[in-house]
Amino acid sequence: MATLAIYNSKKEKVGDIDVDDSVFGVEPKVGLLHEVVKWQMAKRRAGTASTKTRAEVRGGGRKPWRQKGTGRARVGSIRSPLWRKGGTVFGPKPRDYSYNLPKKVRKLALKMALSDKVASKRLYVLDDFGLEEIKTKVMASLLDLFDVEKAVIVTVDRDKTVELSARNIPGVKVLAHEGLNVYDLLRHEYLIIHESAVKAVEERLKR
């Protein structure tokens, strides 16, 4: 079992917490992390791009000229894909880009991302954020004290005070422990997690 230091909002060490090596001590594999990030990004794609085929473009119901005798090429519709303002051939249509990825793979990747934060010493466990009310200035001071710019802040449950205090700080994202994911962990340099959320994340990933 690894041991992590617990800090208060003044960056004073107030204790230690033991974490399970099966969650916070897994060796990262770049290929697996890449696969999970790719899966997450595919799920987020809107898939709303759409073009009109020759059947959907307005107009073109009448044959522009007779079949023979004009000396011009045969044409059945002015909305042929060969014509200006004609339909699009093999253009994009609304679709779902998401696909299935085994739950075990997703859990393992999250363990790897967490382990990487521990190994690189970019994980801080806090017993308190020092916020009595919604104050962006207080949150910004807390991040400056820990010398952190880009960070994911994890709370055990949704905390409106923390969320709204960090909302206008660039490069900072607040998540409840259920929303912790590989993409956000890799995108942000640091992880700041509440003491009570550590055990909640452990229980979630050990099931």
N, C-alpha and C positions, 0 to 999 in steps of 0.2 A: 504493500500500500504506500502510495505517495502522500506527502503531507504538504498542504498549501497554507500559506500565511493568511490570516484574516485581518483586514485593516478597517479602521473607522474612517469617517469623512475627512479627517485631518491627516490621513496617511500614517497613523500611528498603529503599530501592530498590537492587536488586542487578543490574539489567540491563534490556534492552528486548527485545521480540519483535515481529516484523513479521507482520501478519495480512492476509489477502487481502480486498480491498474487495468482491469478489463474494460474500463470506460475511458480513463484519462491516461492510459499508458500503452496505447496501441500504436504500432509503427505505421506511419502514413504511407500510402501507395498512390502515386500521382495518377495512374491510369484509372483507378477506382473513383478517386475524387472527381476527376474530369468527367467520368460517365454520369455521376450523380448530378453534377452542375449542369451538364447538357440536358439531363432529364428535367431538372427544375426549370431551365430556360424554355424548353419545349412546351411545358405545361403552361407557361406564362404567355406564350404567343397567342395573339388574338385570332389569327387565321381569318381575318375579315376581308382580305384582298379579293377583289372581284372584277372581272372584265366581261364584256358582252360579246356573245357569239353573233354570227350573222343572223340568227333567228331572233335575237333580242334587240338588235339595233333598230332604231326607229326608221321607217321608210323602206323602200326597196320592194314594195309589193308588185309593182308593174314592171314588165320587161321594158328596158329603156329603148330598144329599137328591135325591129324585126330580125328574125334569125338569119335570113339570106338576102343578098342583093344590095347591101349597103357598102360592101367593101371593108367593113370593119370587123373586128373580132367578135365572136359569139359571146353575148352577155345575157345572163338571166336576171340579174339584180344589181342595182347600184350600191348595194350593201355587201357585195362580195369582199372577202378579205384582201383582194388585190387592189381594191379601190380606196381612195382617200375617204375617210369617215366610215369605212366598212367595218365588219365584225373582226374580232381577234381570234386567231387560231391557237388552240392549246394554251390560252391565257389562264391565270390563276382564278380559282373559285373558292368560296368559303370552305374551310376544312378545319378539322381538329388535329393539331400537331402532337398532342400528348400521347404517351405510350406507357406501358406498365414496366415497372422495375421492381424486382423482389424486395420485400420489406427488410430482409436480412442484409441486403447490400446497402440499402439506404441507412440503416442503423450503424453498420460498420463504418461507412463513410463519415457519419456524424461523430462517431468515436474518434476516428483518425483526425478530423479537424480540431476537436477538443484537445486531443493529445498533442497536436502540433503547437497549440497555444501554450500548453504547460511546458513542453520541451524548450520552446523559444522564450519562455518567461514573459509572455504577453497576456497573461491571465491574472486579473486581480479579483480577489474575493472580498466583498465589503459587508459589514454588518449593518450599515446605515448609509443612506445617501445624503444625510444632513439637510433634507428638504422639509420644512414645516409648512410651506405653501408653494404655489407654482412660481418659480423664480429661475429664469434662464441664466441670470448672472451668477447665481449660486452653483448651478450645474456646470457652467463654463469654468468657474473657479476650481471646482472639484476635478475637472478634466485637466486643467493646467497644473494642478498640484501633483497629479500622477503622470504628467508629461505625456498626455494622450491626445491625439488629434482625431484619428478615425477609429471608432469603437462601436461594438455591439454591447448594449447594456441589457442584461437579462434580469427580470424580476420573477418571483414565484407565481404571481398572478398579475393581471393587468393593473398597472398603477398609473392613474391619470395624472397625478402630480409629477411623476418622473417623466412620463410621456410628453406632457405639455411643456415641461421645463427644458427638455432636450430637442423639441420639435424644430426650433429655428437655428440649431447649431449644425453647420455643414459637416457631413461625414460621420454623423452619429445616428444610430438607430436603436430604438427601445423595443424589446420583445418580451412577452411572457415566456416562461420556460417551454410551453407547448409549441411555440412558434420558432424555436431555435432550429436553424437549418444550415446546411453545408455552404450554400452560396454566400449567405451573409457573413459567416465566419471567415471565409477565405477573402471576401471583398474588403473586410475591415481588419485593420492591423491588430487591434487589441480586443479582448473580451473582458468586460467588467460584469461580474455576476454577484447577485445577492447571496449571502450565506445560505439562506433557506432554499434557494433555487438550485444549489449544487446537488443536494440530496434528491430533489425532485427530478432533476435531469438524470441522475444515476438510476433511480427507480424506473424511469421511462425507458432507458436504454438497456436495462438488465432483464426486462420482461421477456 
